[in-house]
Amino acid sequence: MLKGLALPTKCLIASTITCEYNSTVEFYWAPFLVESNSENLWKHSVKDRIIKPESIKNGGDDWKGVDFLIFNTYIWWTNTWNTKVLGSFDADPVEFDEIERPIAYGRAVKTWAKWVEANVDPKKTSVYFMSMSPNHYKSLDWNNPDGIKCAKETLPVMNMSTPPNIGTDYRLFSVVANVTQSMKVPVYYLNITTLSEYRKDAHTSLYTTRQGKLITPEQQADPLTYADCIHWCLPGLPDTWNELLYTHIISHS
C-alpha cells in the first residue's frame, strides 16, 4: 500500500491521512526546488526573487523515507528572462548575480539531482518529475484575435495537426530531460506539457480569487487584468495528470 507521497516544497502546506488506503499525502512548498527568498507560503510575492542554486534548505529532510516523490518546478521561473542568484541570504546588503534563466534552472535541477542520488533508495522510493504546466495568456497563439487571454474560452485548441505554440520555454523541458536521463537513480519524467497546451479552456480564468477572496463582478468585467490563465480548474485537467501518474505507478508496481 502507498505509505507516503511527498510533493516537494520546503514548507508543509497540507497533509492528508487516508485511512481507507493506509496512505498519507503531503504537499510541500518549494517553488524553485532549491533555496530561495520566496519560501514563505503566505508572503512570497517579493520584489526580487532570488535563489541559491546549489542549496536545498534543511537538506530536504522532509522528502526522505517516502514511497513516492513527485517533483516539479516551472512557472516561478517565467516571471523574468534572467534569474537572480547568490551564495548567501545573510549578507547585508544582499548581492547577487543575474544569469540567463536556462542556466540558473540547470544549476538548480543538477542540485536536485545530486540530492536524489545521495538520499533516495530506489528499492524503496520511486521518483517522478512532472514537466511544465503551461499558461495561456495570448489569444493570438490559438488564432483568436478577438479574445482576451483565456477568458471565455470553452473549447480546447482544436487544430491537432500542429502542437500549439503558446510560448512555453522548452529549453527548461530539455534541461530536466537531459539531467534525469543521466541520473544513477531512476526518475520518470512525466510529460504533461504537450497535452496541457491544448487546454486553453481549462484555467480558472474569471472564476478565481485574488488575495484569498473571489474576484468581484467588476473585476470579472476586466479580463485583461484579472483572468487567471496559469492555474487550473478542479475537477479538471490536473485529474488527467493524476490518471497518467496513477497508470505509471500501477503498471510498475
N, C-alpha and C positions, 0 to 999 in steps of 0.2 A: 504494500500500500504506500501511497505517497505520504511521506512524513513532513517534508518541508519544501516550500517553493519560495525562493527569495528573489525578488526583483530589485536589483541593486540601485540604491540611492543611499546617501550617507545617513539620513535621518529616518528612523522607522516611523512611517506615517499611518500604517494600518496593519493589523494582524488579525486574521480570521481563523478560528479553530472550527473545523467541520467534523463534528463527531461521527456523522454517518459514514464518512470516508476515512476517518482516522488520519486527518491531514491538517496541516497548518499552512496558510498562505500569508506571506509577509511582503509588504511593499516598502521599499526604501527610496529615499530621495538623494540622487547624485546626478545632477543634470549633465555634468561633463565627465562622469566616471572618476576622474581624478579630483584632487583637492581644488577648491575654488572659493571665491568670496561670495558665492550665491547658494550656500548650503542651508541657509535658514529658510525653511519651507514657507514661512509666512512673510518674510522680509527679503525676498530675493530679487526684487526689482531695483537693483543698484545701477548707478550711472555707468560705471566702468566694470564690466565683468572680467575678472582676472583669474587665470588658472595657474596651478603648479603642475605642469605636465608629467613630472617624474615622481609624484607623490599621491598615494591613496591614503586618505585620512584614517587614522586608527588601524592601519594595516588591513582594512577590510574585514575586521574581526566578525562583524555581523553576517558576513556572507559565507562563513565556514560551516562545514558539517551538515549540509542540507542535501536532499536528494536531487534537486533540480535548481540550477541557477539560470535565470534568463536576464540578459543584459541588453540595453540599447542606449544610444545617445546620438542625437542629431539636431533637433530643432533649435536648441540653445546655441548651437554653433553658427546659425544662419543670420543672426542679427547684424553682423558686420563681416566685411570681406577679410579682415585681418583679426587676429586673436592676440589679446594681451597676456603675456606670460611673465612669471617672475620666480625667483628662488625662495622667497620668504614673504609672508604677510606681516612679519613682525617689524620690518624696517619702517622708520618714520622720517621723512615721508616715503610712501611706497614708490619704489622704482620698478619699472617693468620694460620689457622689450615687446615690440609689436611685430608679429610674424604672420605669414600667409596662413589662411585657415587650414588647407590640407596638411601643411607641415605640422602645425600645432595639433591637429586632430591625429595625425600619425604618431606623434610622440605620446599622446595620451593613450591611444589604443595599444601601443607597444608596452607602455607601463602596465596597463590592464592585463595584457597577455603574460607578462612576467609574473604578475600576481597569481594568475590562474595556474601557471605551470609550477609555481612554488607552493601553492596552498590547496590545490584540488587533487583528490584521489579519483581518477576516472573510473575506478572499480565501484565507487560509492556515489559519485556525483556526476550527473550529466549536465553539460554546459551548452547553452544556446545563446546566440546573438541575433536579435531581431534587427532587420535592416530598417532603413529610414522611413519614417512616416511623413508623406509629402503634404504640402499645403496647396490651396487653390485660390490665389489672390488676383490673377489676371484673366478675366473672361475671354480676352482675345486668344489666350492659349488654346481654347476649345472653340474658337471661331464664333464667339457671341459678342459682337461689337456693342450690343445694347445692354449687356449685362453689367452688374456692379459686383465685382469679386465673385463669391459663390452664392450670393443672396438669391433666393427664389429659384435655385436650381433644383429640379425634381427628378432628373434622369442622369444616369452616368454618361460619360463620353461614349457615344455610340459608334464612332469610327474605330473599328477593331483592326484595320489593316496596318496602321502605324501607331506605335505607342505614343501617348500624349507627351508633348514637350512642355512641361509646366515649370521648368527652372530648377528641378531637383538637382542637387550638387552630387552627381555621380562620382566625382573624384573621391568623396568620402566613402561611398559604397565600395569602391575599388580598394581603398585603404584597408577596410575590415576584411574584405575577401582575401587579399594577399596575406595579411597577418594571420588570420585563422587557418589558412591552408598550410602555413609553415610551423604551426604550434605543435609541441610534443603532446599536449593534452588535447584530445578530440573536442572540437567546438563545431556545432551545427549552425550554419549561417542560414537563417530562415528569411527568405526574400518575400517581404510583404509589400515592397515598394511599387513594383510594376502594376499589380492588380489595384492598389490603392490610388494610383494616379488617375485611373478612370472614374473614380468616385467623387466627382465634384459636387454631387448631391448629398453626400453623407456627413457633412460637417454640421456642427451645431448652429452655424450661421447666425440668424437673428433670434434664435431661441437659446440664449446663452446668458451668462452672468458677467458682471463687472464688479470686482472687489466684493465678491460673495453675495451680490444682490442681482436678481433678474433685471435685465435691461428694460427700460420703460418703453411705452408705445412711442414716445417722442424719439427715443434713441433708435428704436426699430425702424423709424422712418428715415434714418440716416445710415444706410448700409455701408457706405464708403468708410465711415468711421467705426461702426460697431459690429459689422458682420464678422463672426469668428470663423475663419476658414483654415484653422490649424487643428482644433480639437474636433472629436467625432461624436456623433450621437450614439447613445446606448439605450436599448439594444441597437446594434448596427454593425458597421464594418469591423470593429475590433472583435466581434464574435467570430467572424471568418478567420481572423488571425489566430484566435484561440483554437478553432477547429483544425487548422493546419498544424499548430503546435501539438495538440492532442493526438492527431493522427501519427505524427512522427514519434511521439513518446510511446504510444501503444504498439506501433509496428516494431519498435526496438526494445520492448520490454520482455 
